[in-house]
Structure formats: C-alpha cells, structure tokens
Amino acid sequence: MWVFVNDRFMRKEEAVVSVFDHGFLYGDGVYETLRSYGTRIFMRDQHLSRLRRSAESIGLRIPIPDEQWPELLHEAMRRNDVGTDRVDAYLRITISRGEGEIGLDPALCPRPTVVIMTKALHAPSPELLRDGVSLTVAQTRRNLPAALSPQIKSTNFLNNILAKRESIAAGTFDSLFLNWRDELTECTISNLFFVADGTVHTPALDCGILDGITRGIVMTLAKEEGLPVQEGHYQLNHLHKAEECFLTNTSMEVMPVSRVETFTIGDGRPGPVTRRLQKRFAASRTRFCEAAPEPHF
C-alpha cells in the first residue's frame, strides 16, 4: 500500500505521524472520505469544497493548492491499483493541525499534517440490500451543535464511536442518534430518511446533522421522480409509523432499514420508494462523477 504523507507518497510501513501531532493528541483536524466508480471519483469537487469549509471553520490551513488535489487523489488510486474498471476505490483525506509542543494553542503547530489513504471499496452485501438492516437507538446523544458544529467533519469521532459500540453490543447494523430535544438526527456514518404517506422525510440540518453530499443527491433525485421531500423535526414515533426507512452515505449509497429496535418498518422489507431511489441513484452515478485528470507524476 502507498500512502501520501505531507509532500510525497511512501510505503505503508514508512507512513508514520509524530506522537506530538495534535491530531493524535487532541483530535484537532478534519477529514473527508470519497469513493470512485471505476476511475471516476464521485462528487470529488464537492467533497474537496467541504474539506476546505471544515478546515476554515477551525482555522486550519490546507497546505496543498486546490488545483493539485484531483491529480493527487488519482495518483493514490493508480499506485494502489484501485479506482480501475475492475475495482472501485475508497479514499480518505486527513488533515491535522500538525506536530507541535503539548498544549491547545494552534500556534504551537507550524505545519499541518496531510495524509491520503486509499483501498478497494466493496459494495454492501446483496443480502443487506435485499433484506434491509436493523438499527439501535443510541443512549448516547448527538453532539449539541452549539458545542461542536456537525458541519465540521472533525477527526474527533468519539461521539460516533460511543454510539457504534452500542450497536455492536446489540448486534445491529448501526446506531441512530437522537438529539438534545429527543428528535431523530442521523446514524454514526450516514443520514436518515423515512417514507410516510407518500412523502420522503429527512431530519432538518438544524437537528444537528451533517449536510451529507449523498443526502443532497437523493433529495434531488426524489424530487425528479415526482416524490415530495420534506425536511423536518421528527420524534421516534414518526419512525415507528413509517412505511419505509433508508440510510444514505457515499460508500453504501441507499441502504434499506427493516427494523429499529423492536419495531418493524413497514412490512419488514425494503419498500417501493426505497427500491425506486436505489435504481435511480445507480442509473445517475456518472452524472455526479468527475473524470481523472491527465497524470503529471
């Protein structure tokens, strides 16, 4: 495996970060995950824009110019033999505050640390897509937005990890967060949708959720299909009465949910709206992908 660290690609065994890096010490950093369909990266420019917004929100300077990112990402795929006609790629960009003396002052770190990793991306199992997944309602609450904005994709992921531990203990696919007002928000790495009375519902951003890129695409596709879409504030009982439910994120696209805790969603199988959006998303992928630049390495 080849990993990009700061200014060059190196073998996995050489790719190390200092114990004085503030990303390690304090979770002081931001990240993005991307994927490819073949050689084309899905919503590449939108992911890179969100990375910049996250960095700007915490006063972190990205040392790589905007125009260099596409070539670096595609070079990472080429070196690792992923992002090909045979193998889709998963990519992660991590930017931390960098190495510095112990202390919270960002000025202690003169240079950010930049890491690009990539690996093969495998689609969810056909069984999960056919039967749907189950969710646990986490006792852990979603971070209060006034304390830590969900629009910052921070490397401090402890809130999500605590909720993920709950789903692992319960033997479910993932945990669903409620917020400080007992409202539905999102899962640990995905956005939430449900269908009721012919309308596609999803929690509003001010519930304390990430403005997911795939979430936005699915909302657009639903409207193009003539389906009403509503962002709102919902309680758990709304989900109990839902006819369908599904999750969205970059890697798994549209994932049906068949059960939440002890409640079966609809008839316990992925519903017609979910299936319709799965098919529409699959048919629209190339519309949302950027082509590879000409290599210069």
C-alpha positions, -999 to 999 in steps of 0.1 A, spaced: 0 0 0 11 35 -9 2 64 14 6 101 7 21 120 38 27 157 36 46 160 4 52 125 -11 40 90 -15 56 63 7 50 27 16 26 19 43 54 8 66 71 42 63 39 62 67 40 74 103 29 105 122 46 121 152 33 113 187 34 151 191 9 156 163 -21 175 176 -44 153 156 -32 124 177 -31 143 210 -63 163 207 -83 151 177 -75 185 162 -81 180 125 -106 174 97 -112 147 71 -132 136 41 -140 102 26 -146 98 -11 -152 69 -34 -148 61 -71 -169 44 -97 -141 29 -118 -117 57 -125 -141 85 -118 -144 100 -83 -179 106 -70 -187 142 -62 -149 149 -59 -151 187 -61 -180 189 -36 -161 167 -11 -130 189 -15 -151 220 -10 -165 206 22 -130 197 33 -120 234 28 -150 246 47 -143 222 76 -107 234 78 -117 271 76 -141 265 104 -113 255 128 -87 280 114 -67 252 98 -47 260 67 -47 234 39 -11 234 25 -20 218 -8 -34 241 -35 -69 233 -48 -57 225 -83 -33 198 -71 -59 176 -53 -75 158 -83 -41 146 -95 -30 135 -60 -62 115 -55 -60 98 -88 -23 91 -83 -32 75 -49 -56 52 -68 -31 44 -95 -3 35 -71 -27 12 -51 -43 -4 -82 -78 7 -72 -101 31 -90 -99 9 -121 -125 -7 -144 -123 -38 -120 -121 -22 -85 -138 9 -71 -118 29 -46 -123 43 -11 -102 73 -4 -97 92 29 -81 126 33 -70 136 68 -56 170 77 -45 175 113 -31 206 130 3 190 128 32 184 150 39 208 179 46 211 216 19 198 241 -8 224 246 -41 235 230 -28 267 212 -29 260 174 1 283 170 22 256 185 19 237 152 37 254 124 27 230 97 -4 208 92 -1 171 85 -18 158 53 -25 121 47 -42 105 18 -51 68 21 -69 46 -4 -81 10 -6 -105 -12 -25 -142 -4 -19 -165 -33 -17 -203 -29 -22 -226 -38 7 -237 -75 6 -266 -83 -16 -284 -97 15 -283 -63 33 -296 -45 2 -323 -72 -3 -335 -76 33 -326 -42 50 -307 -36 82 -316 -31 118 -308 -1 140 -303 5 177 -315 38 192 -284 50 209 -284 62 245 -255 84 235 -270 117 222 -257 136 192 -233 163 200 -250 196 207 -245 218 176 -237 248 197 -209 229 213 -195 213 181 -209 221 147 -219 189 128 -209 207 96 -172 203 107 -160 168 97 -137 166 126 -112 138 134 -126 138 169 -151 110 164 -157 98 199 -194 107 199 -199 84 170 -177 57 184 -196 55 216 -229 51 197 -212 25 174 -202 5 205 -239 4 214 -249 -11 181 -221 -37 182 -233 -47 217 -269 -50 204 -258 -69 173 -274 -44 149 -260 -27 118 -257 8 134 -270 32 160 -294 60 154 -288 92 173 -314 114 190 -306 150 197 -310 170 229 -347 175 220 -353 138 215 -355 143 178 -342 120 151 -309 130 136 -286 105 118 -266 74 123 -229 72 130 -218 75 94 -250 80 74 -280 102 70 -316 91 78 -347 91 56 -381 76 60 -413 75 39 -447 82 53 -479 90 33 -461 91 0 -436 118 13 -399 113 17 -388 128 51 -354 135 65 -343 154 96 -335 191 90 -300 203 93 -307 223 125 -315 190 142 -277 187 144 -268 166 114 -241 166 88 -252 180 54 -244 148 37 -234 150 0 -253 118 -9 -282 130 12 -285 161 -11 -283 140 -42 -310 116 -30 -333 145 -22 -327 159 -57 -334 125 -73 -366 120 -53 -379 154 -65 -370 145 -101 -390 113 -96 -420 134 -85 -418 124 -49 -425 151 -22 -395 157 0 -397 173 35 -370 182 59 -383 185 94 -382 178 131 -393 142 140 -396 121 170 -390 84 173 -428 77 170 -427 91 135 -403 64 125 -424 37 142 -453 47 119 -431 50 87 -438 28 57 -402 27 47 -368 38 60 -333 40 45 -298 54 51 -275 72 27 -238 78 25 -211 79 -1 -199 43 2 -232 24 6 -255 47 -14 -291 39 -4 -293 12 24 -328 0 34 -337 -2 71 -361 -30 81 -362 -27 119 -355 -1 145 -351 -16 180 -381 -39 183 -402 -20 157 -406 -34 122 -406 -8 95 -435 -13 71 -438 -50 63 -401 -56 72 -388 -54 36 -374 -26 15 -404 -7 1 -411 6 -34 -399 41 -28 -366 29 -15 -362 5 -44 -371 33 -68 -344 56 -54 -318 28 -53 -324 22 -90 -324 59 -98 -292 65 -79 -275 36 -97 -286 50 -131 -274 85 -122 -239 78 -108 -219 90 -138 -238 123 -137 -221 130 -103 -186 119 -111 -155 138 -122 -131 124 -148 -95 117 -140 -70 145 -149 -41 138 -171 -12 124 -149 19 146 -145 38 125 -119 
